Amino acid sequence: MKTILKTLAILILAAMPALASAQVLQKASQRLELATVETEIGGYETAELEVFKMNDSGTYWLSVGHLGIGVDLVQLQFDPVFELFIPLGNSLEEALEKMKELKAFYKQPRLSTMEVQGCLAAMYPSENFEPVTITSRRLLGAKILSFSVQRDDLVRATYISKADFGSLLFSLKAYKKLHPKER
């Protein structure tokens, strides 16, 4: 019994520096959530949209949630860790303009595409940018944008309806009205 307690005490002491450094890293980078919306297509929850500001850099980001993996329209949702982040700018005004630009893309003809820079990372955006293809689609009369990243022969993607994106933009505008001095 004493041996087990000694071993447990040694393991706890050995793990303390690692736990302490994780807390320092967590405090250095934090996502300050400004607006969030849960999206659904056909009654199936597909993503959680979020606009947030990184407290360390002051950059505003759009998270389109966790991506599925598969081919063009058929995606398996199994990755709960990695999110797709798209930079929106260094001020709230720039973030609103970029969001309006993305919302205007819903009006483009079916299968129109545009490319933006983004990063697929765990929890926080990284500096490893890669091309993100945004495609305008129609599904049962609903306008949808797909955000996708090509990986070898597979596509990692998520789909966001115009109504959900509009709700997120509305929430961001409301945030700006409530916080007029924020830049």
N, C-alpha and C positions, 0 to 999 in steps of 0.2 A: 504494500500500500504506500509506504514511504517513497519507494522508487518511482511509482506512478506520479505521486505529487511532485517530486523533484523534477521529473521529466516534463510535466505540465508547466511548472514554474519556469523552467529553462526555455521552453517553447514560447511562452507568453513574453518573457524578457527579450527573446530573439525577434519576435514579431513587432515589438513596440516601435523601433525606429522606422520600420516600413510603414506602419499605420500613421505615425506622426508625419512622415513626408507626404503621404497621400492627402492629409488634411491641408498641408501648405499648398499643394498643387490645386486642390479644389477651391481654395480661397482666391488664388491668383486668377482663375478664369471662371466667370459665372455668367450665365445667360439671364439677362433681365427681360422677362417676357412682357411684351407689349400687347399682343393680341394672339388669340388661338381659336381654331375651329376644327372640329372633328368632321371629316368628310365621309360621305357614303355614296356608293353607286349601286343601285339596285338592292338596297337594304343591307349591303355588306360593307362594314367599316373598312376603308382602305387606307386612310392616312390621317395624321393629325397635323394640320397646317399651323405654323407658328411664325410670327415675326418677333424677333428679339434683338437686343443690343448686347454686345459683349462688353463687359465693364472694363476690361483691361485695354482694349483697342478703340472702343467707341464706335465700332463698325456695326451697322444694322444688317441683319441676315433674314432670309426666308428659309424656313425648313419645310420641305414638302413631305417630310415623314420618311418612313422606312420603305425601301424599294423591294419589289418582288424580283424574282429571277425567272427567266423563261425566254419566250420568243414574242415577237411583236405584240399581240393582244392577250396572249395566255401567259399569266404570271402566277408563280407560287409565292405566297407570302410566308417566309420562314425566318427572316433575319431581323430580330428585335433590337439589334445593337446599332448598326450603321444607318445614318440618316443622310439625305441629300440636302446640302446647304447651298444657297445662291446668295452672293453678296448684293445688298441693295444700296449701299453708299455709306457715307460718313456723317450724314445728317438725317434728321427725320423727314425733311423736305425731299431730299434725294430718294429716300426709301419710298415715300408716297409716289413720286414720279415714276420710279421703276415698277412699282406695283400697278400703277395705272397703265403703263406700257404693256405689261404682261396681260392685264385684263383686256386691253384692246385687241390682243392677239386672238381672243375667242371669236372675233368677227371675221377672221380670215377664212378663205375657202377651205373645205375639208382636205385634210392631209398636207396643209401648208406647214412648213417647218422653219424654225429659227434656231440659232445656236447661241448659248450664253456660257459663261464660265461658272463652274460650281465645284464643290468638293464632296465626296462621299467619305464621311468620317464618323467615328464613334463619339457621341455626346456633344462635342465641340467642333466647330469648323477648323480646318487646318489650312496650311499654305499650299497644299498639293492640289492645285486646280486642274480640272480636266473639262473637255467640252461636254455640255449637257444639251441634248436635242429636245426642243419643245415642239410638239406636233398638235395641230388643231384637229379634233375628231368630232364625230357625231355618233351618238348612241341612243337609239330610240327617241330621236328628236331633241335630246339634251346635248348641249355643247360641252365638250370636255377637252382639256389639255392633258397630254401625256408628257411627263418629264422622264427622259430616259438617258442611260449611260450604257455605251457599248462595251462589253467585256468579252473578248475573244469571239466565240460564235453565239454568245448569249446576250440578251438585253436585260438590264435591270431597270425597272420602270414603276411609276405610280401614275394614277389618273385622278384629275381634280375637276369637278364640275364648275361651271360658270357661277352658279348660285353660291356654292361654298367659297369660291375665291372672292366673290363680291361681298360676302359676309365678313371675310377676313379684312378686306380693304375698308369696309364700313367701320369695323372695330378699330382699325388703325387711325382712321380719320377722327373717330370719337376720342381716341387716346390723345391725339394732337390737340383737340379742342380743350380737353381737360388739363393738359400740360403745355400751355402756349409758350413757355420760356425754354422748353427743351429743344436742344439743337441736334 
